[in-house]
């Protein structure tokens, strides 16, 4: 299979046409030029018998060398049996979870799926079964003695706070 067919000069000089245009670099990497002039790096790969496309960024923000490096990383992931698209989605979800938990901590709220978060939900759901003063005493005891020690620990070991 041919590889590294493109030159930077050819990419810079490529003009948009009425239809999407592909400039192939080989081994699944190509530059997709849209009719509006946008230039997107794409990488095609197959995993589990399915053909998939991974977006690597836009030109000139991502240079030809960077696109080739990203495609090589994705190719290695596929060779190891890992779908780079799923890896990207998991990383994005983890980053979103970290950002959301940071906002919750800044607002004085417990981290989602931490012991404190689940315990407060449980206490709130059982509040109707006891008198109000009893509920307040239970909550206060947790706040004083339990939450400082284990409140930030995750309930499930595979979910990090």
PyMOL commands that set and color helices and strands:
alter all, ss='L'
color gray80, all
select helices_A, chain A and resi 8-13+64-79+84-106+115-125+127-129+132-150
alter helices_A, ss='H'
color red, helices_A
select strands_A, chain A and resi 21-26+29-33+39-47+50-58
alter strands_A, ss='S'
color yellow, strands_A
deselect
rebuild
show_as cartoon
